[in-house]
């Protein structure tokens, strides 16, 4: 079953989106982002609740003709010790700095929601919760050592931690 939702920014821009109730909040955000030509950080219900991007619209208790507020995303620069990653408002990532630690898979760095850095590696989460890594493999840049999916990333100088869908914590690389 489809419903029609109005997405409004604080600046007054609005779009109407017809979408299936079984779609995720993330799907709705993506469609609103495309129509508004602006990156969306989160959607807020009429009662002031920030909607979990991984829930379905049905689980979020949205109804036909509801109005949601869109909090727009700002660009974020994520520094490593020798490189930088810029998470743009549209979800694309631009990387520059020391070539050894830059991403050779630039086409994969779209639809990104979060980027974190260790000293010489980066990790990112895409809209579909997939985890992308690049940089020094000993400091977290090896994709084989990272989880396939995550909902939140954290980092320090030497490693990464991810919160998985089931709430468990996964860390990489191992200290061994």
Secondary structure as the mmCIF struct_conf table of DSSP 4:
data_model
#
loop_
_struct_conf.conf_type_id
_struct_conf.id
_struct_conf.beg_label_comp_id
_struct_conf.beg_label_asym_id
_struct_conf.beg_label_seq_id
_struct_conf.end_label_comp_id
_struct_conf.end_label_asym_id
_struct_conf.end_label_seq_id
STRN STRN1 UNK A 2 UNK A 9
TURN_TY1_P TURN_TY1_P1 UNK A 10 UNK A 11
BEND BEND1 UNK A 12 UNK A 12
STRN STRN2 UNK A 14 UNK A 20
TURN_TY1_P TURN_TY1_P2 UNK A 21 UNK A 22
BEND BEND2 UNK A 23 UNK A 23
STRN STRN3 UNK A 24 UNK A 24
HELX_RH_AL_P HELX_RH_AL_P1 UNK A 25 UNK A 36
TURN_TY1_P TURN_TY1_P3 UNK A 37 UNK A 37
BEND BEND3 UNK A 38 UNK A 38
STRN STRN4 UNK A 40 UNK A 44
TURN_TY1_P TURN_TY1_P4 UNK A 46 UNK A 47
BEND BEND4 UNK A 48 UNK A 48
HELX_LH_PP_P HELX_LH_PP_P1 UNK A 49 UNK A 49
STRN STRN5 UNK A 50 UNK A 50
HELX_LH_PP_P HELX_LH_PP_P2 UNK A 51 UNK A 52
TURN_TY1_P TURN_TY1_P5 UNK A 53 UNK A 54
BEND BEND5 UNK A 55 UNK A 55
STRN STRN6 UNK A 56 UNK A 56
TURN_TY1_P TURN_TY1_P6 UNK A 57 UNK A 61
TURN_TY1_P TURN_TY1_P7 UNK A 64 UNK A 65
STRN STRN7 UNK A 67 UNK A 72
HELX_LH_PP_P HELX_LH_PP_P3 UNK A 73 UNK A 75
STRN STRN8 UNK A 76 UNK A 79
BEND BEND6 UNK A 81 UNK A 82
STRN STRN9 UNK A 83 UNK A 87
TURN_TY1_P TURN_TY1_P8 UNK A 89 UNK A 90
BEND BEND7 UNK A 91 UNK A 91
STRN STRN10 UNK A 93 UNK A 97
HELX_RH_3T_P HELX_RH_3T_P1 UNK A 99 UNK A 101
BEND BEND8 UNK A 102 UNK A 102
BEND BEND9 UNK A 104 UNK A 104
HELX_RH_3T_P HELX_RH_3T_P2 UNK A 106 UNK A 108
BEND BEND10 UNK A 110 UNK A 111
STRN STRN11 UNK A 112 UNK A 117
BEND BEND11 UNK A 119 UNK A 120
STRN STRN12 UNK A 121 UNK A 126
TURN_TY1_P TURN_TY1_P9 UNK A 127 UNK A 128
BEND BEND12 UNK A 129 UNK A 129
STRN STRN13 UNK A 130 UNK A 130
STRN STRN14 UNK A 131 UNK A 135
HELX_RH_3T_P HELX_RH_3T_P3 UNK A 137 UNK A 139
TURN_TY1_P TURN_TY1_P10 UNK A 140 UNK A 141
HELX_RH_3T_P HELX_RH_3T_P4 UNK A 143 UNK A 145
BEND BEND13 UNK A 146 UNK A 146
BEND BEND14 UNK A 148 UNK A 148
STRN STRN15 UNK A 149 UNK A 149
BEND BEND15 UNK A 151 UNK A 151
STRN STRN16 UNK A 152 UNK A 155
BEND BEND16 UNK A 157 UNK A 158
STRN STRN17 UNK A 160 UNK A 163
TURN_TY1_P TURN_TY1_P11 UNK A 165 UNK A 166
BEND BEND17 UNK A 167 UNK A 167
STRN STRN18 UNK A 169 UNK A 172
BEND BEND18 UNK A 173 UNK A 173
#
